[in-house]
Amino acid sequence: MRVGITGHRGLPQPVEDQVRALLLEHAHTYSARDIVAISCLADGPDTWWAQTVLTAGGQLEVVTPATEYRDGLPEWHHSDYDDLMKRARHVHHTGLKESTPEAHQAGSEILVGLSDRLVAVWDGLPARGHGGTADVVAYAERVGVPVTVVWPTGATR
């Protein structure tokens, strides 16, 4: 089962803790050796899902939205990003250079196309910018990829 991830970054610590627990719970609904996480490895849910699946014994595939994508991520996240890139069994590329909202949406569309299911760490609100979580969920629904929303009851970002 190939399970992609999309989700809000920069969550408050209490919400992050709840989301991590929900992702772990969700990962346990799959057979560990049969699950492949598909992730762009942004800080936050992308990375938490990849780490959760790998820890459970699954595999990882990465989609890089742009050649300069890593440079646009927070510096404190680079070591996690680099570690997960080394552990990926395959890396997919959009062919784009600049890390723009359009590149992020293109990467997300490739991610959805590689996924049997999409997990969305999503508060249900519209995207704050092009390529946001709501846009990825809408795209997945348009192309028929089932979406599981993971969001703590009463949480806000």
N, C-alpha and C positions, 0 to 999 in steps of 0.2 A: 504494500500500500504506500503510495507516494503522497505525502501530506505537506502542502505548502503552508507558509505562514505570512501573514501581514498584520500590522498592528501599530498602535500609537507608541511613539517614543517619548522619553522625558516624563514618565509617570511618577507621581509622588511615591515615596518609599512604602507607605502602607498599601497602596494599590499595587505596586510592583510585587510585594510579598504575596498578595492574594493571587495575582496573575500567575506568578511562578508556580504556586500550588495548583492552580486550575490547569495549567499546561502539563504539569506532572500527572495529574489525575487523568487528563485527556490522553496522554501518551500511553497510559496503562490500559486503554481500551483497545489497543492494537497488540499484535504479537511482536515482541521486541525484534526478533530477527527478520521480520518481514516489513518493517517500517523504514521508509526513507524520508528524511526531512528535506524539504526544498526551501532554501532561504537565501535572501540577499545579504544577510549578516549585518544589518544595521544594528546599532546599539538598541537594547530593549528586547521586545518580544522575538524579533528575528533570531537574535543570538541565544536567548533563553530556550527557544524551541530546539534549535540545533544542539545545544548542550544537553538538554533533557533527553532527546532521542539518542544521541551518542552514548550517554551514560546508561541508558536502558538497553544498549546493545544494537541499536539500529545504525543506519548509515546516513550520510549527508551528501547532498548535491547543492552547489552554490550557483546563484545567478548574479553576475556582476553587471549592474546597470551601465557602467561607464569605466573607461580606463582610469579616470581620475576619481572614481568613487571613494576609495579608501581615504584619499586626501581630504574629502569633505566630511568625513566622520570625526567625532571628537577624538583628540589625541589619546585620551585615557582609554579609549576603546580599541586602539590599534593592536595591542598585544592579544586580546581575545579574537579579534578579526583574523590576525595572522595565524594564530593557533588553529582556528577552525578551517581556514583555507588549506592548511597543511593536511587536515584530517578529511577533507572532502574527497569523495571518490570520483567526482567529476565537477568541472566548473564550466558554466555556460556564459556566453558573452552576448551583449546586444550589438557590439561593433561600434558603439558610440564612445566618444572621447570625454566630453564634458559631463560632469555630474549635475544635471539639471532636472527639474521636475518632469520634463518630457522623457528623459533617460530613465528616471525612476519608474515612470508608468510603463515604459517599454520593457524594463526588467521585470516588473510585476506581471505583465502580460505573458512573458516567456515563462515565469514561475507558474502562473495559473495553467498554462498549456502543458506543463510537465507534471501537474498534480492531478491525482484522483480525487482529492478533497482539499479544501482550503480551511485553515483555522484562522479566524480573524479576532484579534484582541482589539475590540471595537466598542465604543460607547454608543453606537447607533446614530451619532450625529453626522451631518454633512462634513466632507473633507474641508480642511482649513486652507488647502491649496491643491493645485493639480497634482494628481498622483498620490493623494492621501489614501488612507485606509478605506474610506467610503467608496472611493473611485475603484479600488481594487476589488472590493466586495461586489460592486455593481457589475464590473467586467466579468467576474467569475459567474455571477448569476446569469448574465447575458449569454455566456458560452456553455452553460450547463454544468459547471463544476459545483458540486454541493459545498455549502459553506456552513461551518460550525462557528458560531460566535461565542467567544470566551470573554466574559466581562463580569467582574464582581458586582453583586447586587448593591445598589446605592453608591457605587464608586463614581468619582468625578476626576477629570484630569485638569 
